[in-house]
C-alpha cells in the first residue's frame, strides 16, 4: 500500500510560519555575545555579554551599565539587526518580553519602556517600574503588548505618526529607562534618563499571537498524524 500523503492543511500550517521567521523566531539568550544590542559607538559602557549564570541558570546574560555622565550616562540600548527589524504585523507578533535584574546601587529604581522606530516615527510604551534588588538571582519578567493603544507617538520624530506604518517596517527596537516620555536626540533617536545603574537582561523574546501559536500547534499535530499514518501503511 502506498504511504498516505501528508494532508494539505498540515503542509500549509507548517510552511506558513517560516515565511515570518525573521521576527517570529527572535530570541536573545546571550550565550553567543551581545547578539546585536548596542548603545552607540561613543559609549564607554555599552551592553555586553556576561558569561555567568543567567535567568534560567544557563551561561550568559546581557549587562548594561550607565554612569549618569556623558555618552554612557543613560540606561538604554537598541537593536537594529535582522532579528528585530522588519514587519511585526505580518509576523504575527503580539508582544515582546524579557527578564530583567536591577542591581543598581543605592536603591535606584528603573522605569523601563520599549520603543520602536520606523516609517511611522517613534512609538514608546508606558513604563514598567523595576525596583533595585540585591540578590543576583532576583529576576523579573516584563511583557509589553504590541497594540496601538499601549504606545505613544513621539512628537517630532520623522514619519507618518501612524502606528501600523512603523510596525510594518521596524528599523530599530529600543529598551530604555525613562520616567517621563522620552525626548529625541538631534539624530532622531530616543533619550533615556541619566542615572547610575547596573541592569541585567536575559531571554529577550518575540511573543506570537494566540492564533499563530494555535497554528503552530495544529501543524505539529498534523505532522505527527501524517507520520503515524505512514507507519500504519
C-alpha positions in Angstrom: 0.0 0.0 0.0 1.3 3.5 -0.9 2.0 5.8 2.0 -0.7 8.3 2.8 0.3 11.8 1.7 0.6 14.5 4.4 -2.7 16.4 4.4 -2.7 19.7 2.5 -3.7 21.7 5.6 -0.7 20.3 7.5 1.7 21.4 4.8 0.1 24.9 4.8 0.3 25.2 8.6 3.9 24.0 8.8 5.2 26.2 6.0 3.3 29.5 6.8 5.3 30.4 9.9 8.6 30.0 8.1 7.6 32.9 5.9 7.6 35.1 9.0 10.7 33.6 10.6 12.8 36.7 10.9 10.8 38.2 13.8 8.6 35.4 15.0 11.6 33.4 16.0 13.5 36.3 17.6 15.1 35.3 20.9 18.2 36.5 22.7 19.6 34.2 25.3 23.1 35.8 25.3 25.1 32.6 25.0 26.8 34.0 21.9 27.8 37.6 22.7 25.6 40.7 22.9 23.5 39.5 19.9 23.2 42.9 18.2 22.4 45.1 21.3 24.3 48.3 21.3 24.3 51.8 22.9 26.3 53.9 20.4 29.9 53.9 19.4 31.0 56.6 21.8 29.6 54.9 24.9 32.4 53.8 27.4 30.0 51.2 28.9 27.9 49.5 26.1 25.8 46.5 26.8 28.0 43.4 27.0 27.6 39.7 27.4 28.4 38.2 30.8 29.2 34.5 31.0 27.8 33.9 34.5 24.5 32.1 35.2 21.6 33.9 33.6 17.9 33.9 34.5 17.4 30.2 33.7 20.7 29.1 35.3 22.4 28.7 31.9 25.5 30.6 31.0 25.0 34.0 29.6 23.1 37.2 30.1 23.4 40.9 29.0 24.6 43.6 31.3 24.1 47.3 30.6 25.6 50.0 32.9 25.1 53.7 32.9 27.1 56.3 34.8 24.8 59.4 34.6 27.5 61.3 32.7 28.2 61.9 29.0 27.7 59.3 26.3 27.4 56.4 28.8 25.1 58.2 31.2 21.7 56.9 30.1 20.2 53.4 30.7 19.3 52.5 27.2 20.2 50.0 24.4 18.9 49.2 21.0 18.9 46.5 18.3 18.7 47.1 14.6 19.8 43.7 13.5 17.8 41.5 11.1 16.4 39.5 14.1 14.5 42.6 15.4 13.7 44.6 12.3 11.0 44.1 9.7 7.3 43.6 9.6 6.0 42.7 13.1 2.4 42.7 11.8 2.9 40.1 9.1 5.0 38.0 11.5 2.1 37.7 14.0 4.0 39.2 17.0 1.6 40.2 19.7 4.2 41.2 22.4 7.8 41.4 23.4 9.1 40.2 26.7 12.3 39.9 28.6 13.7 39.2 32.1 15.4 41.9 34.0 17.5 42.1 37.2 18.1 45.6 38.5 21.3 45.6 40.6 21.7 49.4 40.7 23.4 50.7 43.8 21.6 52.9 46.3 18.2 51.5 45.5 17.9 53.2 42.2 14.7 52.1 40.5 14.0 51.8 36.8 11.1 53.0 34.6 11.7 50.6 31.7 10.0 51.1 28.4 10.3 49.6 24.9 10.2 51.7 21.8 10.1 51.0 18.1 11.3 53.3 15.3 10.2 53.0 11.6 8.4 54.8 8.8 5.7 56.0 11.2 8.2 57.5 13.5 9.0 56.5 17.1 6.4 54.9 19.4 7.1 54.2 23.1 5.4 52.1 25.7 4.2 53.1 29.1 6.9 52.5 31.8 7.2 49.3 33.9 8.7 50.1 37.3 11.5 47.7 38.4 12.9 48.2 41.9 16.6 47.6 42.8 17.2 44.2 44.2 20.4 43.0 45.8 20.2 39.2 45.1 21.9 38.4 41.8 19.1 35.9 41.0 16.1 38.2 41.6 14.9 38.3 38.0 11.6 39.9 36.9 9.8 39.1 33.7 8.3 42.1 31.8 5.8 41.9 28.9 4.8 44.6 26.5 1.7 44.0 24.3 2.3 45.4 20.8 -1.0 47.3 20.4 -1.5 50.9 19.3 -3.3 51.8 22.5 -0.3 50.6 24.5 2.1 53.1 22.8 2.6 56.8 22.5 3.9 58.5 19.3 6.9 60.7 20.0 6.1 64.2 18.7 8.6 65.5 16.2 10.0 62.1 15.2 10.2 61.9 11.4 7.5 59.7 9.8 3.7 59.4 9.3 2.9 59.2 13.0 0.9 56.0 12.2 1.5 53.0 14.4 0.9 50.4 11.7 3.4 52.1 9.4 6.2 51.7 12.0 5.3 48.1 13.0 5.2 47.1 9.3 8.7 48.2 8.8 10.6 48.4 12.2 14.1 49.7 11.8 15.1 49.9 15.5 13.9 48.2 18.7 15.0 50.0 21.9 14.8 49.3 25.6 15.3 52.3 27.9 14.6 53.6 31.4 12.7 56.9 31.2 10.3 58.1 34.0 8.8 60.7 31.7 8.0 60.4 28.0 11.5 60.3 26.3 12.6 63.1 24.1 14.5 63.0 20.8 18.2 63.5 20.2 19.5 65.6 17.3 19.9 62.4 15.4 16.2 61.5 16.0 16.9 58.7 18.5 15.4 58.5 22.0 16.9 59.7 25.2 16.7 57.7 28.4 17.1 59.1 31.9 20.6 60.0 33.2 21.2 57.7 36.2 23.8 55.4 37.7 22.6 51.9 37.1 23.6 48.2 36.6 21.0 46.2 34.8 21.0 42.6 33.6 18.8 41.3 30.8 18.0 37.8 29.6 15.7 35.9 27.2 14.5 38.9 25.2 11.8 37.3 23.1 9.1 37.9 20.5 5.7 36.6 21.6 3.4 35.1 18.9 -0.3 36.0 18.6 -2.5 33.2 20.1 -3.8 32.4 16.6 -0.3 31.9 15.3 0.6 29.8 18.3 -2.5 27.6 17.7 -1.5 27.3 14.0 1.9 26.1 15.1 0.3 23.5 17.4 -2.0 22.3 14.7 0.8 21.9 12.3 2.7 19.8 14.8 -0.3 17.6 15.5 -0.9 17.1 11.8 2.7 16.3 11.2 2.6 13.6 13.9 -0.7 12.3 12.4 0.9 12.0 9.0 3.9 10.1 10.3 1.6 7.7 12.2 -0.5 7.0 9.0 2.7 6.3 7.1 3.8 3.8 9.8 0.5 2.0 9.6 0.6 1.9 5.9 
